[in-house]
Amino acid sequence: VLRRSRGVGTAKLHHAHRRAVGGGDDRREGLGPQAVGGGLGRRMTPASIEIGRMAWVAAGGIAAMVAESFRGPGERLPIAGLGVVGLLGAAFATVLLWTHNTSSFGVVSADNFGLFVTGTLIIVGLLSLGISGPTVEREKLPAGEYYALMLFATAGMMLMATATDLLVIFLALEVM
């Protein structure tokens, strides 16, 4: 069944192997021929979008730290804007996942209740970024560190809201 002959591509070989070992339907898992072969034709699966929600927020926190490290003394950079971009990316991914009920790696689940909590956290994060700007300037706090801590805490809360495993809940608590 798994002999490779002329004209049999990698995707066909994969499909034959999956049928032979009793694997699931590739269309159901989002693994059509373009996803199996990889490359430019690969589409985003709901599971990758689910992890992407927290990745957007964490990337915003990392970008805020990097921007703070390259900022000169007395120089003003709109570092809060990086957090807004990260939170808006997470909001877009949350809207895309609504009613899909997906799971990533079996430890993070995106059901509607978890997405509702995530959406609430995104709105609170956006409001906190907008309200805390004058306070950061008045108290002369390092803006990059402040916004990075806020974004990492938000990513930890988002992970805790959708975690289905006790170890992942502990990991989310540590990130928070």
C-alpha positions in Angstrom: 0.0 0.0 0.0 2.8 2.4 0.8 4.9 1.6 -2.3 6.0 4.7 -4.1 5.6 4.4 -7.8 5.9 6.9 -10.6 3.3 9.6 -10.6 2.3 9.1 -7.0 2.9 12.3 -5.1 3.5 12.9 -1.5 -0.1 13.9 -0.9 -1.5 10.7 -2.5 1.0 8.6 -0.6 -0.1 10.3 2.6 -3.8 9.7 1.8 -3.2 6.0 1.0 -1.3 5.6 4.3 -4.1 7.3 6.3 -6.7 5.0 4.7 -4.5 1.9 5.3 -4.0 2.6 9.0 -7.5 3.7 9.6 -6.9 7.4 10.0 -9.6 10.1 9.9 -10.9 11.9 6.9 -8.4 14.5 5.8 -11.2 17.0 4.8 -12.6 16.9 8.3 -9.2 17.7 9.8 -8.5 20.6 7.5 -5.7 18.5 5.7 -6.7 18.7 2.1 -4.0 18.2 -0.6 -2.8 21.8 -0.3 -2.3 21.5 3.4 -0.6 18.1 3.3 1.9 19.2 0.6 2.7 22.4 2.5 4.0 25.5 0.6 2.0 28.5 -0.4 -1.3 26.7 -0.8 -1.5 25.8 2.9 -4.6 27.1 4.6 -5.1 28.1 8.2 -6.9 25.6 10.3 -9.1 26.6 13.3 -6.5 25.0 15.7 -3.7 27.3 14.4 -6.0 30.3 14.6 -6.8 29.3 18.2 -3.1 29.4 19.3 -2.7 32.6 17.1 -5.0 34.5 19.5 -2.5 34.3 22.3 0.4 34.6 19.9 -0.8 38.0 18.7 -0.9 39.4 22.3 2.4 37.9 23.2 4.0 39.3 20.0 2.6 42.7 20.9 4.3 42.3 24.4 7.6 41.3 22.8 7.4 44.2 20.3 6.8 46.6 23.2 9.9 45.3 25.0 12.0 45.6 21.8 10.8 49.1 21.1 11.6 50.1 24.7 15.1 48.7 24.4 15.9 50.7 21.2 14.3 54.0 22.4 16.7 56.7 23.2 16.6 58.7 26.5 13.8 61.2 26.3 12.5 59.9 23.0 8.8 59.3 22.8 7.5 56.3 20.9 3.9 55.2 20.6 4.5 51.9 22.3 0.9 51.4 23.4 0.0 51.2 19.7 1.9 47.9 19.5 -0.3 46.5 22.2 -3.4 47.7 20.4 -2.3 45.9 17.2 -1.7 42.7 19.2 -5.1 42.9 20.9 -6.9 43.7 17.7 -5.3 40.7 16.0 -6.4 38.5 18.9 -9.9 40.0 18.5 -10.0 39.2 14.8 -8.9 35.6 15.6 -11.6 35.4 18.3 -14.3 36.4 15.9 -13.1 33.9 13.3 -13.3 31.1 15.9 -16.8 31.8 17.1 -19.0 28.6 16.9 -16.1 26.4 15.6 -15.5 24.6 19.0 -11.9 23.7 18.1 -9.1 22.3 20.3 -5.4 22.7 20.0 -3.1 19.9 21.1 -5.9 18.6 23.3 -5.1 21.1 26.1 -6.7 24.4 24.8 -10.3 24.5 23.7 -12.0 27.4 22.0 -15.6 27.0 22.9 -18.0 29.9 22.8 -17.7 30.5 26.6 -13.9 30.6 26.4 -14.1 32.9 23.4 -16.6 35.2 25.3 -14.1 35.5 28.2 -11.3 36.1 25.8 -13.3 38.8 24.0 -14.0 40.4 27.4 -10.3 40.3 28.3 -9.4 41.9 24.9 -11.9 44.8 25.5 -10.6 45.3 29.1 -7.0 45.2 27.7 -7.8 47.8 25.1 -9.5 50.1 27.6 -6.5 49.7 30.0 -4.1 50.6 27.3 -6.1 53.7 26.5 -6.6 54.8 30.1 -3.1 54.1 31.4 -1.3 56.3 28.8 -1.4 59.6 30.8 -0.4 57.8 34.0 2.6 56.2 32.4 3.8 59.6 31.2 3.0 61.4 34.4 4.8 58.9 36.7 7.6 58.5 34.2 7.3 54.7 34.1 9.2 52.8 31.4 6.4 52.4 28.9 7.7 49.3 27.1 8.0 47.4 30.4 4.6 48.5 31.6 2.8 47.6 28.3 4.7 44.3 27.9 3.7 43.2 31.4 0.1 44.1 30.7 0.1 42.2 27.4 1.8 39.1 28.9 -0.7 39.1 31.8 -3.6 39.4 29.2 -2.1 36.5 27.2 -1.9 34.4 30.4 -5.5 35.2 31.3 -6.6 34.2 27.8 -4.7 30.9 28.1 -6.3 30.3 31.5 -9.8 31.0 30.1 -9.5 28.3 27.4 -7.2 25.7 29.1 -8.6 22.2 29.6 -5.6 20.6 31.3 -4.4 21.4 34.9 -0.8 21.7 33.8 -1.8 24.3 31.2 -3.8 26.2 33.8 -0.6 26.3 36.0 1.4 27.5 33.0 -1.1 30.2 32.3 -0.9 31.3 35.9 2.9 31.6 35.6 2.6 33.6 32.5 0.1 35.9 34.1 
